[in-house]
């Protein structure tokens, strides 16, 4: 171990002892994750002094957020790659399908994103002159049979497309047997060559039956080609592995000390656990240091079956070169919550995406903030910010969150295990089928809906839990009370690890408990076998019937904090 790495290790050990509880970021360290909440499958590129990062969005619209940073730590959301209906029609697409594992690169003044639309046309490429867009319409790559594509621009002028694909001859030796393949790519005409080659079969050691080799990236360092990929699946067995070759077509020799990142071997009862680490992408900063972004999860404590509602998040960690190989988190078993800053902080994020923060949206602009998201692609104007200044108007429509079409639903990610989501609304239901309120939503068959409605002409407040065995609208009533007619109704969800509590008020300073300690782990991706995280949203529906009714939201507030155990 060289002196530099020894000093770094001593610093981190002392720091983790002295500052194991949450605190505001100092000038010398940053806190993971760098993107909190449902921001999985990160891909990164550097252009001059600027870093750009994108993530998977699956069945949500707009698709593929584009973040910008000057220091790898503070990120601003520029926009989305796929933000027009003609680019991305998600109608009929399951929420955990859609857009998988995009990758971003830059070459000769142009940005490229390759991705897979799982329940659509497959693999595609889009381009832009500026990262904030506009991005082109999708150019399909029908010759590419697989997922997780990425581009590599070699220094000899040639370009290559990598991707995860089937076992050789489509004859898997075991469940999860996959390959990494490569084709030449024409960045001018956006086409791939007819020939492809398998460069990794199965994974690091085929005799051990490695599963789900995916998310490949190639980097050229000192004349050698390094191929990194995830292995083991995206749950607790997730890992990152590395190969090396003298030729872009291989043979690629695995590092004898693979994996270079994993947490699968650690005790499950450890404090402040980080799990599911993998799907990494590398970047070199202006000082010549290497860093990696990767996905990971933060389970609720006590660590019970790896439950987490925030989804797979984006983490950042240093890379150390050891005997000619890049190793992530060198000198430590556990991924650290705090690392020394890669460089000096170069401006705070305009809207925070990590750390402890509170955001209040007053709906006083002409457009919604770009961190809001929709289920599937909106094809009609069912919300309005101009009809009443300072209010968000949402029309009640027949569509529901359990259906195949876009419902009247606008949400933001749950980014902390300990947080609150609150709003105030004006709504007078005309019938029992008309409902409006807030929702904690994981996917079509997993949600809690906290809403106002009418029963026998009386105003009621209801809490529903999704139930796929219910024949109508996939939800069952958990609790209901009659409420007095009021112009303003305040609603709030408090999250505390594995529990949600629901509150209501007619005065913002007089919250009343509606339902306490509801099981939040019901919405954990671990329990639903999904790829997305929980989101909190505003949701209005007329449950299959036509309606002319509307609901008005005056403001919305999200407040969250991270808690680390001593």
C-alpha positions, 0 to 999 in steps of 0.5 A, a space after each residue: 500500500 502506497 503512502 497516499 492510500 495509507 493516509 486515506 485509509 487512516 483518515 477514513 477510519 478516524 472519520 467513521 469513528 468520530 462522525 458516525 452520526 448524521 451531520 451537515 456536510 463539511 468542506 472535506 467530506 461528502 455523504 452517500 448517496 449522492 442521489 437519494 431515492 429511486 435513481 438506479 443504474 447510473 451512467 456518467 461521462 465527463 466533458 471538460 470540467 463538467 460531469 453528466 449522469 443519467 439513470 433508469 426510469 422504467 415506466 415513468 415519464 419523462 424518461 432518463 433524467 440528466 444531471 450535471 455537476 462540477 464536483 461529482 457531489 452536488 448535482 442539478 437536474 437539467 432535464 430528461 432525455 425522453 420528454 416528448 410523447 413522440 419519443 416515448 409512448 409508455 401506454 400499456 407498459 408495466 411500471 417495472 418494464 420500460 426503460 432499462 439501464 441507459 448509458 451516456 457518452 460524448 464524442 466530437 461535440 455530440 452526446 449519445 445515450 443508448 438504452 433498452 425499451 424492454 416492452 417496446 422496440 428494444 435497443 435504441 440510440 438518441 443524440 443531442 448537441 447539449 445535455 439538456 436537450 433537445 434530444 433526438 427521436 429514438 433510432 432503433 437498433 434491431 440487430 442488437 438482441 439484449 439489454 444494458 447497451 453502452 458505447 466505447 469510443 476508442 482513440 483510433 476513431 472506432 466506436 463499439 457497442 457493448 451489451 448483455 445478451 443470451 448464452 452462446 447459441 441461445 443454449 444456457 447452461 443454467 438459469 442466469 447464464 448470459 454473455 457480454 457481446 460487442 459490435 462496431 458502431 457507426 456514430 454518424 449514421 447510428 448503425 451497428 455492424 452485422 458482426 458481433 463477438 462474445 467477449 465474456 461468457 457467463 462471467 468471471 468463472 463459468 465453472 461457478 455458474 455466475 449469473 446475470 453478467 450485465 451493465 458493461 463498460 469499456 475504458 482504455 488506460 495505458 494502452 489496455 482495455 478494461 471491461 467492467 460489468 455487474 454480476 450476481 443480479 441486482 439484489 443482495 448478491 450484486 457485485 462489480 467485476 473487472 476484466 483486462 485485455 490488450 485488444 478491444 475484442 479480447 480475450 478479456 482476462 478477469 482480475 484474480 481478486 474479483 469482485 472489485 465491489 460487493 457487500 454480499 459477504 457481510 453480516 446482515 445485522 451490521 449497523 447502517 448497512 449498504 446492500 445490493 452494490 453494483 452496476 458501476 460506471 467509472 470516471 476520471 476527474 481533473 486531478 487524475 483520480 478515478 471515481 465510480 458511481 454505482 447503485 446501492 440500497 439502504 435497508 431500514 433498521 432493524 435490518 429485516 430481509 433487506 427492506 427499503 422504500 427509497 429504491 436503488 440509489 446512486 452512490 459515489 466511491 473512490 477507485 484505487 489502482 492496485 497492481 494494474 487493476 482498478 479496485 473500488 472502496 480499497 481498504 474497506 469491507 463496507 461501503 462508506 457513508 462518508 468519503 473525502 471530497 473528490 475536489 473542492 465544492 463548486 456550488 451547491 445544488 439548486 434543488 437538493 437531491 441528497 442529504 437532509 433537506 426540505 422542499 416546498 412547492 407553491 405551484 406559482 410557476 407556469 410549469 411543474 418542477 422537473 423532478 415530478 413524474 407521471 405514470 406512463 406518458 400523458 397524452 392529454 392536458 389533465 392538469 393546469 397551473 394557470 387556471 388559479 394562480 398558485 394552485 395546481 388543478 387536476 382533473 378527475 379521470 376514469 384512469 387508475 394507478 392500477 390500469 394500463 393508461 396514464 392516470 391523473 397522478 403527479 409524484 416525486 420520489 421518497 428519498 429518505 427512510 425518515 421523511 414527511 410528505 404533505 399538502 393542502 387541497 380543495 375538493 368536493 366529491 360528487 359521488 362515491 367513485 370520485 376520490 382525490 388525495 395523496 398516495 404512497 406508490 410502489 407499482 400497480 398492485 402495491 400502494 396506499 391511497 389517502 383520499 377524500 370522497 363521499 358516502 351517502 352524501 357525507 364527506 369522508 376521509 379514506 385510507 385504501 391499501 392495494 389488493 390485487 385480489 379485489 375484483 374492482 380497482 385493486 384496492 381495499 378500504 382499511 379505514 374511514 371516518 366522516 369529516 365535516 365539510 371544509 374548504 381546505 383539507 391538509 393531508 400528510 404521510 410520515 415515513 419512519 423506516 418500516 412504518 407509515 403514519 397518516 395525518 389530516 387537518 383542517 388547520 395546518 397547525 392542528 394535525 390529527 392522527 388518522 392511522 398509525 404505523 402502517 406497514 411501509 415494508 409492504 411497498 419495499 421492492 424486496 417484497 414486490 420483486 420490482 426495480 423502482 422505489 416508492 414515490 409520493 404523489 397527488 392522485 385523483 380518479 373517478 374510478 372508471 366513470 366520466 367526471 367533470 370534477 377537479 381538485 386544487 392543490 395549494 402547495 406540497 412539501 417534502 422534508 427528509 433526513 438520514 439517520 445513522 446508528 451509533 
